[in-house]
Amino acid sequence: MAIRRAVAAASSSILSSSPISNLFSTTLLTSLLPHLSPQTPSPTSPLPRPFRIPLPPKCPLSRRIQTLPQIPPPPHPTPTLQSAATAAEVIAVIEAMESSLDEHDERLGAACFEAAERLDSIGHQDLERALAFALRALQFFERKDGGWSVSVAKALLLMGSISCKMMRFDDSLESLNTAAQILGGLRRENSRDDDVLKASVAVQLLLSSTKTAMGRRREALINLRTSLDLKRSILEHTSREMGAAYKDLAEAYVVVLDFDEALPLALRALEIYGEQFGEYSAEVVQIRRLLGVIYTGLGEYDEALEQNELSRRVLESLSLDEELLQVVIDAANIQIELGRLDQAISYLKWVIQKTDKESETRASVLISMAKALCNQEKFGDSRRCLEIASGILDKKELVSPTKVSEAYAEISMIYETMNDFEISLSLMKKALAILQELPQVQHLEGSISMRIGWLLLLTKRVPQSIPYLESAAEKLKDCFGPKHFGLGFVYKHLGQAYLDMDQPQSAAKVLVLAKDINDESFGLQHEDTIDTYQCLANAYGAMGSYALAMEVQQRVIDAWENLGPSANDETREAHRLLEQLKKKAQGSPAAVFPANSHKLAALNQTIPLCLTVSVREQDYWEEKQLLSFLAAINEGSVWLVVLLFSRFRVLLWQFEICTQGRGT
């Protein structure tokens, strides 16, 4: 039944094509039809010695010419699939075979398979014809072998490859999953069959590529790891191919930010590459750069710098200047993370002298320089660097769309650090517009949508934020799976947005998901997890589900208390909110819950401006100044709560105003 579904899917899809770049190619059969090889004379056959033809006496010249033997022209070699260099030649060979062979001849089925493979490998634009040949081959093999054979699985693999190039991803998965099912059964019967194992590796790799093209990267990881396990049974454990397999899987884990899983794989790849290529090789440098990314993601910056230093020595000895510049930029970015800004700027100044003015490398240097200057609070210089970098990137959008969109996002976050929220939003939306044309980078699209939604939420444009956050949740779930920590942040922000829009039921639904993810990812000792619990308690309180709200609020109190004296202020506030919940449950009209339910209403009624003041670290306001400021614009008793958020070395002071009778 699985094969029939795959055949039906392929048959119904042969209507239109939309070729994309080659995601996967493999040679399944190399020589199926040796009997069709052209027979040509041996070039070394001896020639006879020159001789004269005896002529009869008095024979006219014209008669003599007519009696010379006729030398036939050299025969044209019969074209074969192996010798066919163009799609037209491939099709001509198949048409010739169809006219000379019975339609059920096994040789015709093998030829259809090879024709499909040839058209797929030479990049023929008419992929419909290639898919039709592959489907005919599948039908031949199924009749011959009864369905469960390596030949059938290879035909399904080929159909999956062609369908993927045509961007018919669902059809591709249908064929590939059927092939994987067949090969899995064959491996259970004979686990040592090399032909079955090699075909299984090819199927798993193509499943991974197809799911990656669909944006389903977490699922693709499973297939990529399966392919690695299969390769272990057919390849030498220290072969170059195994090293590349470890490297590819490590890179895939890095993309989904799973650095813990990536680290041992990258270390194994480094060990194999060092043995195969030598410690002072460009191939080893690739692994060391990957390790630098992994160690940075794990917060192990000294280890990252060590890998970077080793890479620089090798690249200098090999005179690989372009690669060396990238590694020095990596080093500067690590120094920025460590707060060693002068050292980072020194590196970047060295690099910028060696780059072309309009190059992508120059743009990367300027972005890193802007980040360092921003951390030094030299905001004017930082903005100038970002403006120049943006000008370079604007000209590169069509050449390197993914890199450019990532650079726009990085620039946006630096503007966000400097509180230039409108510019930051504009650049994020620009990056998103580029990525929406690239289905294989949905993980980036989801991350940027989340960032846009968060910025809109931060700047009180709640209704606009919700579509971006909902889109981000959908894409990140498809890409990374339902338990990825990034999805937890999206659900949390989305819950906050729903609460601000007076939709507590919707808020509670997504906040429960956020709570479960953050619990698993960080534990209840993490501040983001505690904050998610607090938001959930607020949602239950707004719904009138006071028993649930008090239960969750008690967990918030326990979590803050477990953090010790450093969280005394948060613990007191959590206790206050629990008391308000109890009053709410008893029907007290004076109770105020959730924590921020009154804030926007109070501000809108009494103050025509949003009291969110951004100050630099050296510009702290004295408490008396703050109280005087608040009292001046809101006569009566004032209750002040100061919430400090440290992000990118900028402090946001947020003030809650409660008029008499509303505060506690």
C-alpha positions as CSV (number, residue, x, y, z in Angstrom):
1,M,0.0,0.0,0.0
2,A,2.9,2.4,0.8
3,I,4.3,1.9,-2.7
4,R,1.0,2.4,-4.3
5,R,0.5,5.7,-2.4
6,A,4.0,6.8,-3.5
7,V,3.2,5.9,-7.1
8,A,-0.2,7.6,-7.0
9,A,1.4,10.8,-5.5
10,A,4.1,10.9,-8.2
11,S,1.6,10.2,-11.0
12,S,-0.8,12.9,-9.8
13,S,2.0,15.4,-9.4
14,I,3.3,15.3,-13.0
15,L,1.5,18.4,-14.0
16,S,3.9,21.3,-13.4
17,S,7.5,21.9,-12.2
18,S,9.4,24.6,-10.4
19,P,13.1,23.6,-10.2
20,I,15.3,24.7,-7.3
21,S,18.9,24.4,-6.6
22,N,20.2,20.9,-6.3
23,L,19.7,19.8,-2.6
24,F,20.9,16.3,-3.0
25,S,22.5,14.2,-5.7
26,T,23.8,10.6,-5.7
27,T,24.8,8.0,-8.2
28,L,22.7,4.9,-7.5
29,L,23.7,2.7,-10.5
30,T,26.7,3.2,-12.7
31,S,26.5,0.6,-15.5
32,L,23.2,-1.1,-16.0
33,L,23.4,-1.8,-19.8
34,P,26.9,-2.9,-20.8
35,H,25.5,-4.7,-23.8
36,L,24.7,-1.4,-25.4
37,S,28.3,-0.2,-25.5
38,P,29.3,0.8,-29.1
39,Q,31.5,-1.6,-30.9
40,T,34.4,0.4,-32.6
41,P,37.4,-1.0,-34.6
42,S,40.6,-1.4,-32.8
43,P,42.8,1.7,-33.5
44,T,45.9,-0.5,-33.5
45,S,44.9,-3.0,-36.3
46,P,47.7,-3.3,-38.9
47,L,47.3,-1.7,-42.4
48,P,48.3,-3.7,-45.6
49,R,51.3,-2.7,-47.5
50,P,50.8,-0.4,-50.5
51,F,50.1,-2.4,-53.8
52,R,49.1,-1.7,-57.4
53,I,45.9,-2.9,-58.8
54,P,46.6,-4.9,-62.0
55,L,44.8,-3.3,-65.0
56,P,43.6,-5.2,-68.1
57,P,45.3,-3.8,-71.3
58,K,43.6,-1.0,-73.2
59,C,41.0,-0.4,-70.4
60,P,39.6,3.1,-70.5
61,L,40.3,5.4,-67.5
62,S,36.6,5.7,-66.6
63,R,36.2,2.0,-66.7
64,R,39.2,1.6,-64.4
65,I,37.7,4.0,-61.9
66,Q,34.4,2.2,-61.9
67,T,36.1,-1.1,-61.1
68,L,37.7,0.2,-57.9
69,P,36.3,-1.4,-54.8
70,Q,33.7,0.8,-52.9
71,I,34.9,1.7,-49.4
72,P,31.9,2.1,-47.0
73,P,31.9,5.2,-44.7
74,P,32.8,4.6,-41.1
75,P,29.8,3.5,-39.0
76,H,28.3,6.0,-36.6
77,P,28.5,4.6,-33.0
78,T,25.1,3.9,-31.5
79,P,24.5,6.4,-28.7
80,T,24.0,4.9,-25.2
81,L,22.8,6.3,-21.9
82,Q,26.4,6.2,-20.6
83,S,27.6,8.3,-23.5
84,A,24.6,10.6,-23.7
85,A,25.8,14.1,-22.8
86,T,22.5,16.0,-23.2
87,A,18.9,15.5,-22.3
88,A,17.9,15.1,-26.0
89,E,20.4,12.3,-26.4
90,V,19.1,10.5,-23.3
91,I,15.5,10.8,-24.5
92,A,16.5,9.6,-28.0
93,V,18.2,6.4,-26.6
94,I,15.0,5.6,-24.6
95,E,12.8,6.1,-27.7
96,A,15.1,3.8,-29.7
97,M,14.9,1.1,-27.1
98,E,11.1,1.4,-26.9
99,S,10.8,0.8,-30.6
100,S,13.0,-2.4,-30.4
101,L,12.1,-3.9,-27.1
102,D,8.9,-5.4,-25.6
103,E,7.2,-3.0,-23.2
104,H,7.7,-5.5,-20.4
105,D,11.3,-6.1,-21.1
106,E,13.4,-5.8,-17.9
107,R,16.1,-4.0,-19.9
108,L,13.6,-1.2,-20.6
109,G,12.9,-0.7,-16.9
110,A,16.6,-0.5,-16.1
111,A,17.1,2.0,-18.9
112,C,14.2,4.2,-17.7
113,F,15.8,4.3,-14.2
114,E,19.2,5.3,-15.7
115,A,17.5,7.9,-18.0
116,A,15.8,9.5,-15.0
117,E,19.1,9.4,-13.0
118,R,21.0,11.0,-16.0
119,L,18.4,13.8,-16.4
120,D,18.5,14.4,-12.7
121,S,22.3,14.6,-12.5
122,I,22.8,16.8,-15.6
123,G,20.3,19.4,-14.3
124,H,17.7,18.9,-17.1
125,Q,15.0,21.6,-16.9
126,D,12.3,19.2,-17.8
127,L,12.1,17.4,-14.4
128,E,8.7,16.2,-15.3
129,R,10.2,13.9,-17.9
130,A,12.8,12.7,-15.4
131,L,10.0,12.0,-12.8
132,A,8.0,10.1,-15.5
133,F,11.0,7.9,-16.3
134,A,11.6,7.2,-12.6
135,L,7.9,6.2,-12.1
136,R,8.1,3.8,-15.1
137,A,11.2,2.2,-13.6
138,L,9.4,1.9,-10.3
139,Q,6.6,0.0,-11.9
140,F,9.0,-2.3,-13.8
141,F,10.9,-3.1,-10.6
142,E,7.7,-3.6,-8.6
143,R,6.4,-6.2,-11.1
144,K,9.7,-7.9,-11.2
145,D,10.5,-8.0,-7.4
146,G,7.1,-7.9,-5.8
147,G,7.7,-4.5,-4.2
148,W,10.2,-5.2,-1.4
149,S,13.6,-4.9,-3.0
150,V,16.6,-2.6,-3.2
151,S,15.7,-1.7,-6.8
152,V,12.2,-0.5,-5.8
153,A,13.7,1.5,-2.9
154,K,16.3,3.1,-5.2
155,A,13.6,4.1,-7.7
156,L,11.6,5.7,-4.8
157,L,14.8,7.4,-3.7
158,L,15.2,8.9,-7.2
159,M,11.6,10.0,-7.3
160,G,12.1,11.7,-3.9
161,S,15.2,13.5,-5.1
162,I,13.4,14.8,-8.3
163,S,10.3,15.8,-6.4
164,C,12.4,17.7,-3.9
165,K,14.1,19.7,-6.7
166,M,10.6,20.5,-8.0
167,M,9.7,21.8,-4.5
168,R,7.0,19.1,-4.2
169,F,8.2,18.4,-0.7
170,D,5.1,16.3,0.4
171,D,5.5,14.1,-2.6
172,S,9.2,13.7,-1.9
173,L,8.6,12.7,1.7
174,E,6.0,10.2,0.6
175,S,8.5,8.4,-1.7
176,L,11.4,8.6,0.7
177,N,9.4,7.4,3.7
178,T,8.2,4.4,1.7
179,A,11.8,3.7,0.6
180,A,13.0,3.9,4.2
181,Q,10.3,1.5,5.3
182,I,11.4,-1.0,2.6
183,L,15.1,-0.7,3.4
184,G,14.4,-1.0,7.1
185,G,12.7,-4.4,6.5
186,L,15.6,-5.5,4.3
187,R,18.2,-4.6,7.0
188,R,16.3,-6.7,9.5
189,E,16.6,-9.6,7.1
190,N,20.3,-9.0,6.4
191,S,22.0,-6.3,8.4
192,R,25.3,-6.8,6.5
193,D,24.2,-6.1,2.9
194,D,26.3,-3.2,1.7
195,D,23.9,-2.3,-1.1
196,V,21.0,-2.0,1.3
197,L,23.1,0.0,3.8
198,K,24.3,2.4,1.2
199,A,20.8,3.0,-0.1
200,S,19.6,3.5,3.5
201,V,22.2,6.2,4.0
202,A,21.2,7.9,0.8
203,V,17.5,7.9,1.8
204,Q,18.2,9.2,5.3
205,L,20.4,12.0,4.0
206,L,17.7,13.0,1.4
207,L,15.0,12.9,4.1
208,S,17.1,15.3,6.1
209,S,17.7,17.6,3.2
210,T,14.0,17.7,2.3
211,K,12.9,18.4,5.8
212,T,15.5,21.1,6.1
213,A,14.2,22.7,2.9
214,M,10.7,22.6,4.5
215,G,12.1,24.3,7.6
216,R,11.5,21.2,9.8
217,R,15.1,21.2,11.2
218,R,14.4,19.3,14.4
219,E,13.0,16.4,12.4
220,A,15.8,16.6,9.9
221,L,18.3,16.1,12.7
222,I,16.8,12.7,13.5
223,N,17.4,11.6,9.9
224,L,20.9,13.0,9.8
225,R,21.8,11.2,13.0
226,T,20.3,8.0,11.6
227,S,22.5,8.4,8.5
228,L,25.6,8.8,10.8
229,D,24.7,5.6,12.7
230,L,24.3,3.7,9.4
231,K,27.7,5.1,8.1
232,R,29.4,3.6,11.2
233,S,28.5,0.1,10.0
234,I,29.9,0.6,6.4
235,L,32.8,3.1,6.8
236,E,36.1,3.1,8.6
237,H,35.6,4.9,11.9
238,T,38.5,7.3,11.2
239,S,37.8,7.9,7.5
240,R,37.4,11.3,6.0
241,E,33.7,10.5,5.2
242,M,33.0,9.8,8.8
243,G,34.8,13.0,9.9
244,A,32.5,15.0,7.5
245,A,29.5,13.2,8.8
246,Y,30.3,14.2,12.4
247,K,30.9,17.8,11.3
248,D,27.6,18.0,9.4
249,L,25.6,16.7,12.3
250,A,27.4,19.1,14.7
251,E,26.6,22.0,12.4
252,A,22.9,21.0,12.3
253,Y,22.8,21.0,16.1
254,V,24.4,24.4,16.2
255,V,21.6,25.8,13.9
256,V,19.0,24.8,16.4
257,L,21.2,26.2,19.2
258,D,21.7,22.7,20.8
259,F,25.3,23.3,21.7
260,D,25.6,20.5,24.3
261,E,24.8,17.9,21.6
262,A,27.0,19.6,19.0
263,L,30.2,19.7,21.2
264,P,31.1,16.0,21.3
265,L,30.3,15.6,17.6
266,A,32.6,18.5,16.7
267,L,35.4,17.2,18.9
268,R,35.2,13.8,17.2
269,A,35.3,15.5,13.8
270,L,38.4,17.4,14.9
271,E,40.1,14.2,16.0
272,I,39.4,12.5,12.6
273,Y,40.3,15.5,10.5
274,G,43.6,16.0,12.4
275,E,44.5,12.4,11.7
276,Q,43.5,12.6,8.0
277,F,44.5,16.1,7.0
278,G,47.1,17.1,9.6
279,E,46.7,19.6,12.4
280,Y,48.0,22.4,10.2
281,S,45.4,22.1,7.5
282,A,42.5,24.3,6.3
283,E,40.1,21.4,6.9
284,V,41.0,21.4,10.6
285,V,40.5,25.1,10.8
286,Q,36.9,24.6,9.7
287,I,36.3,22.4,12.7
288,R,38.1,24.8,15.1
289,R,35.9,27.6,13.9
290,L,32.8,25.5,14.5
291,L,34.1,24.7,18.0
292,G,34.5,28.4,18.5
293,V,30.9,29.0,17.8
294,I,29.9,26.1,20.1
295,Y,32.0,27.2,23.0
296,T,30.7,30.8,22.6
297,G,27.1,29.4,22.7
298,L,28.0,27.5,25.9
299,G,29.5,30.7,27.4
300,E,33.0,29.1,27.5
301,Y,34.7,32.1,26.0
302,D,38.3,31.1,27.0
303,E,37.9,27.8,25.2
304,A,36.5,29.6,22.1
305,L,39.5,32.0,22.1
306,E,41.9,29.1,22.3
307,Q,40.4,27.5,19.2
308,N,40.5,30.9,17.5
309,E,44.2,31.4,18.3
310,L,45.0,27.9,16.9
311,S,43.1,28.7,13.7
312,R,44.9,32.0,13.2
313,R,48.3,30.3,13.4
314,V,47.4,27.8,10.7
315,L,45.8,30.3,8.4
316,E,48.8,32.6,8.7
317,S,51.2,29.7,7.8
318,L,49.0,28.8,4.8
319,S,48.6,32.4,3.7
320,L,44.8,32.0,3.5
321,D,44.2,35.8,3.9
322,E,40.4,35.9,3.4
323,E,39.8,33.1,5.9
324,L,42.2,34.8,8.3
325,L,40.2,38.0,8.3
326,Q,37.0,36.1,9.2
327,V,38.8,34.3,12.1
328,V,40.1,37.7,13.4
329,I,36.5,39.0,13.3
330,D,35.4,36.0,15.3
331,A,38.1,36.8,17.9
332,A,36.9,40.4,18.1
333,N,33.3,39.3,18.7
334,I,34.4,36.9,21.5
335,Q,36.4,39.8,23.1
336,I,33.3,41.9,22.9
337,E,31.3,39.3,24.8
338,L,34.0,39.2,27.5
339,G,33.9,43.0,27.7
340,R,37.4,43.5,26.4
341,L,36.4,46.3,24.1
342,D,39.7,47.9,23.5
343,Q,41.3,44.6,22.4
344,A,38.3,43.9,20.1
345,I,38.5,47.3,18.5
346,S,42.2,46.8,17.9
347,Y,41.5,43.6,16.1
348,L,38.8,45.2,14.0
349,K,41.0,48.1,13.0
350,W,43.6,45.7,11.7
351,V,41.0,43.8,9.6
352,I,39.3,46.9,8.2
353,Q,42.6,48.0,6.6
354,K,42.7,44.8,4.6
355,T,39.2,44.8,3.2
356,D,37.6,46.3,0.2
357,K,35.3,49.2,0.8
358,E,32.2,47.5,-0.7
359,S,32.8,44.0,0.5
360,E,30.6,41.9,2.8
361,T,33.7,41.4,5.0
362,R,33.9,45.2,5.5
363,A,30.2,45.3,6.5
364,S,30.8,42.5,9.1
365,V,33.8,44.5,10.5
366,L,31.7,47.6,10.8
367,I,28.8,45.8,12.5
368,S,31.2,44.3,15.1
369,M,32.9,47.7,15.5
370,A,29.4,49.3,16.1
371,K,28.7,46.7,18.8
372,A,31.9,47.5,20.6
373,L,31.4,51.2,20.4
374,C,27.8,50.9,21.6
375,N,29.1,49.0,24.7
376,Q,31.5,51.9,25.2
377,E,28.4,54.2,25.0
378,K,29.9,56.0,22.0
379,F,26.5,55.9,20.3
380,G,27.2,58.5,17.6
381,D,30.2,56.6,16.3
382,S,28.3,53.3,16.5
383,R,25.5,54.7,14.4
384,R,27.9,55.9,11.7
385,C,29.4,52.4,11.5
386,L,25.9,50.9,11.1
387,E,24.9,53.4,8.4
388,I,28.0,52.5,6.3
389,A,27.4,48.8,6.9
390,S,23.7,49.1,5.8
391,G,24.8,50.9,2.7
392,I,27.1,48.1,1.7
393,L,24.5,45.4,2.5
394,D,21.8,47.1,0.4
395,K,23.8,46.3,-2.7
396,K,24.3,42.6,-1.7
397,E,20.7,41.6,-1.1
398,L,20.3,39.7,-4.4
399,V,23.8,38.0,-4.2
400,S,23.7,36.8,-0.5
401,P,20.1,37.2,0.7
402,T,20.5,34.9,3.8
403,K,23.7,36.6,5.0
404,V,22.3,40.1,4.4
405,S,19.1,39.4,6.3
406,E,21.1,38.0,9.2
407,A,23.3,41.2,9.1
408,Y,20.2,43.4,9.1
409,A,18.9,41.6,12.2
410,E,22.2,42.1,14.0
411,I,22.3,45.8,13.1
412,S,18.7,46.0,14.3
413,M,19.6,44.7,17.7
414,I,22.3,47.2,18.1
415,Y,19.9,50.0,17.3
416,E,17.5,48.4,19.9
417,T,20.3,48.6,22.4
418,M,20.5,52.4,21.8
419,N,16.7,52.7,22.2
420,D,16.3,53.5,18.5
421,F,13.2,51.3,18.3
422,E,11.8,52.6,15.1
423,I,15.0,52.0,13.1
424,S,15.3,48.6,14.8
425,L,11.8,47.6,13.7
426,S,12.4,48.9,10.2
427,L,15.5,46.8,9.8
428,M,13.9,43.7,11.3
429,K,11.0,44.0,8.9
430,K,13.4,44.4,6.0
431,A,15.2,41.2,7.0
432,L,11.9,39.4,7.3
433,A,10.8,40.4,3.8
434,I,14.0,38.9,2.4
435,L,13.6,35.6,4.3
436,Q,10.0,35.1,3.3
437,E,11.3,34.3,-0.2
438,L,13.5,31.5,1.2
439,P,11.6,28.5,2.6
440,Q,14.7,26.7,3.8
441,V,15.4,29.4,6.4
442,Q,12.1,29.4,8.3
443,H,14.0,29.1,11.6
444,L,15.5,32.6,10.9
445,E,12.1,33.9,9.7
446,G,10.5,32.6,13.0
447,S,13.2,34.2,15.1
448,I,12.9,37.6,13.4
449,S,9.1,37.5,13.6
450,M,9.5,36.9,17.4
451,R,11.8,39.9,17.7
452,I,9.5,42.2,15.8
453,G,6.6,41.0,18.0
454,W,8.6,41.7,21.1
455,L,9.6,45.2,20.0
456,L,6.0,46.0,19.2
457,L,5.0,44.7,22.6
458,L,7.7,46.8,24.2
459,T,6.6,49.9,22.5
460,K,2.9,49.4,23.5
461,R,1.7,48.4,20.0
462,V,0.1,45.3,21.4
463,P,-2.5,44.6,18.6
464,Q,0.3,44.8,16.0
465,S,2.5,42.5,17.9
466,I,0.1,39.5,18.1
467,P,0.3,38.4,14.4
468,Y,4.1,38.4,14.4
469,L,4.2,36.4,17.7
470,E,1.6,33.9,16.4
471,S,3.6,33.5,13.1
472,A,6.8,33.1,15.1
473,A,5.2,30.4,17.3
474,E,4.0,28.4,14.2
475,K,7.3,28.6,12.4
476,L,9.6,27.8,15.3
477,K,7.4,24.9,16.3
478,D,7.7,23.5,12.8
479,C,11.5,24.1,12.7
480,F,12.7,23.2,16.2
481,G,9.9,21.0,17.6
482,P,7.4,21.8,20.4
483,K,9.8,21.9,23.3
484,H,12.5,24.3,22.0
485,F,13.4,27.0,24.5
486,G,13.0,29.7,21.9
487,L,9.4,28.7,21.5
488,G,9.0,29.1,25.3
489,F,9.9,32.8,25.0
490,V,7.5,33.3,22.1
491,Y,4.6,31.8,24.0
492,K,5.4,33.9,27.1
493,H,5.4,37.1,25.1
494,L,2.3,36.1,23.3
495,G,0.6,35.4,26.6
496,Q,1.6,38.9,27.8
497,A,0.1,40.4,24.7
498,Y,-3.2,38.5,25.1
499,L,-3.4,39.7,28.7
500,D,-2.9,43.3,27.6
501,M,-5.7,42.7,25.1
502,D,-8.0,41.4,27.8
503,Q,-8.0,37.9,26.5
504,P,-7.0,35.9,29.6
505,Q,-8.3,32.5,28.3
506,S,-6.0,32.8,25.3
507,A,-3.2,34.0,27.5
508,A,-3.5,31.1,29.9
509,K,-3.5,28.6,27.0
510,V,-0.1,29.7,25.7
511,L,1.4,30.5,29.1
512,V,0.9,26.9,30.1
513,L,2.9,25.8,27.1
514,A,5.6,28.4,27.9
515,K,5.7,27.2,31.6
516,D,6.2,23.6,30.5
517,I,9.0,24.5,28.0
518,N,10.8,26.8,30.4
519,D,10.5,24.3,33.3
520,E,12.2,21.6,31.1
521,S,14.8,24.0,29.6
522,F,15.8,26.1,32.6
523,G,14.1,24.8,35.7
524,L,12.1,26.8,38.2
525,Q,15.2,28.5,39.6
526,H,15.6,30.6,36.4
527,E,14.1,34.1,36.4
528,D,12.4,33.7,33.0
529,T,10.6,30.6,34.3
530,I,9.5,32.3,37.5
531,D,8.2,35.3,35.4
532,T,6.3,32.9,33.2
533,Y,4.6,31.4,36.3
534,Q,3.7,34.9,37.4
535,C,2.2,35.7,34.1
536,L,0.1,32.5,34.3
537,A,-1.1,33.4,37.8
538,N,-2.1,36.8,36.4
539,A,-4.0,35.1,33.6
540,Y,-5.9,32.8,36.0
541,G,-6.7,35.7,38.2
542,A,-8.1,37.7,35.3
543,M,-10.2,34.7,34.4
544,G,-11.6,34.5,37.9
545,S,-10.0,31.1,38.5
546,Y,-8.7,32.2,41.9
547,A,-7.9,28.7,43.2
548,L,-5.6,28.0,40.2
549,A,-4.1,31.5,40.5
550,M,-3.3,31.1,44.2
551,E,-1.7,27.7,43.5
552,V,0.6,29.1,40.8
553,Q,1.3,32.3,42.9
554,Q,2.5,30.1,45.8
555,R,4.9,28.4,43.4
556,V,6.2,31.9,42.4
557,I,6.8,32.7,46.1
558,D,8.6,29.4,46.7
559,A,10.8,30.0,43.7
560,W,11.9,33.5,44.7
561,E,12.5,32.4,48.3
562,N,14.8,29.6,47.0
563,L,17.0,32.2,45.4
564,G,17.9,33.7,48.8
565,P,18.4,37.3,50.0
566,S,19.2,38.6,46.5
567,A,15.5,38.1,45.6
568,N,14.0,39.6,48.7
569,D,12.2,42.4,46.8
570,E,10.6,39.9,44.4
571,T,9.6,37.7,47.2
572,R,7.8,40.5,49.0
573,E,6.0,41.5,45.8
574,A,4.9,37.9,45.2
575,H,3.5,37.7,48.8
576,R,1.6,40.9,48.2
577,L,0.0,39.6,45.1
578,L,-1.0,36.4,46.8
579,E,-2.8,38.5,49.5
580,Q,-4.5,40.4,46.7
581,L,-5.7,37.1,45.2
582,K,-7.1,36.0,48.5
583,K,-9.1,39.2,48.8
584,K,-10.3,38.9,45.2
585,A,-11.5,35.4,46.0
586,Q,-13.4,36.8,49.0
587,G,-15.0,39.4,46.7
588,S,-13.2,42.4,48.1
589,P,-13.6,45.4,45.7
590,A,-10.3,47.0,46.9
591,A,-8.2,44.1,45.7
592,V,-5.9,44.7,42.7
593,F,-5.0,41.7,40.6
594,P,-3.3,40.8,38.3
595,A,-0.3,42.8,39.1
596,N,-0.5,45.1,36.1
597,S,-4.2,45.0,35.3
598,H,-4.7,48.6,36.5
599,K,-1.6,50.1,35.1
600,L,-2.5,51.2,31.6
601,A,-6.0,52.4,32.7
602,A,-4.5,54.4,35.6
603,L,-2.0,56.0,33.3
604,N,-4.5,56.8,30.6
605,Q,-6.8,58.4,33.1
606,T,-4.3,60.6,34.9
607,I,-1.3,61.2,32.7
608,P,-1.1,61.9,29.0
609,L,2.3,60.2,28.5
610,C,3.9,56.8,29.0
611,L,6.1,56.9,32.1
612,T,8.9,54.7,30.8
613,V,12.1,56.6,31.2
614,S,15.4,55.2,29.7
615,V,18.6,56.4,31.4
616,R,22.2,55.5,31.1
617,E,24.1,54.0,33.9
618,Q,25.8,57.2,34.9
619,D,22.4,59.1,34.9
620,Y,20.7,57.5,37.9
621,W,17.9,59.6,39.4
622,E,17.8,60.0,43.1
623,E,14.7,58.6,44.7
624,K,13.6,62.0,45.9
625,Q,13.8,63.4,42.4
626,L,11.6,60.6,41.1
627,L,9.0,61.1,43.8
628,S,8.9,64.8,43.2
629,F,8.5,64.2,39.5
630,L,5.6,61.8,40.1
631,A,3.9,64.0,42.7
632,A,4.1,67.0,40.3
633,I,2.0,65.2,37.7
634,N,-0.3,63.2,39.9
635,E,-1.4,64.9,43.1
636,G,-2.3,62.7,46.0
637,S,-0.6,59.6,47.5
638,V,1.9,57.9,45.2
639,W,3.0,54.3,45.3
640,L,6.2,53.7,43.5
641,V,7.6,50.4,42.1
642,V,10.9,50.5,40.4
643,L,11.7,47.6,38.1
644,L,15.2,47.3,36.9
645,F,15.9,45.5,33.6
646,S,19.6,45.1,32.6
647,R,19.9,44.5,28.9
648,F,22.8,45.5,26.7
649,R,24.1,47.7,29.6
650,V,21.0,49.9,29.5
651,L,18.6,50.3,32.4
652,L,14.9,50.8,31.9
653,W,13.1,52.3,34.9
654,Q,9.4,51.7,34.8
655,F,7.1,53.5,37.2
656,E,3.6,52.4,38.3
657,I,1.3,55.1,39.5
658,C,-1.7,54.2,41.7
659,T,-4.1,56.9,42.7
660,Q,-5.6,57.0,46.2
661,G,-7.9,54.0,46.9
662,R,-6.3,51.8,44.3
663,G,-2.8,51.3,45.7
664,T,-1.9,49.1,48.7
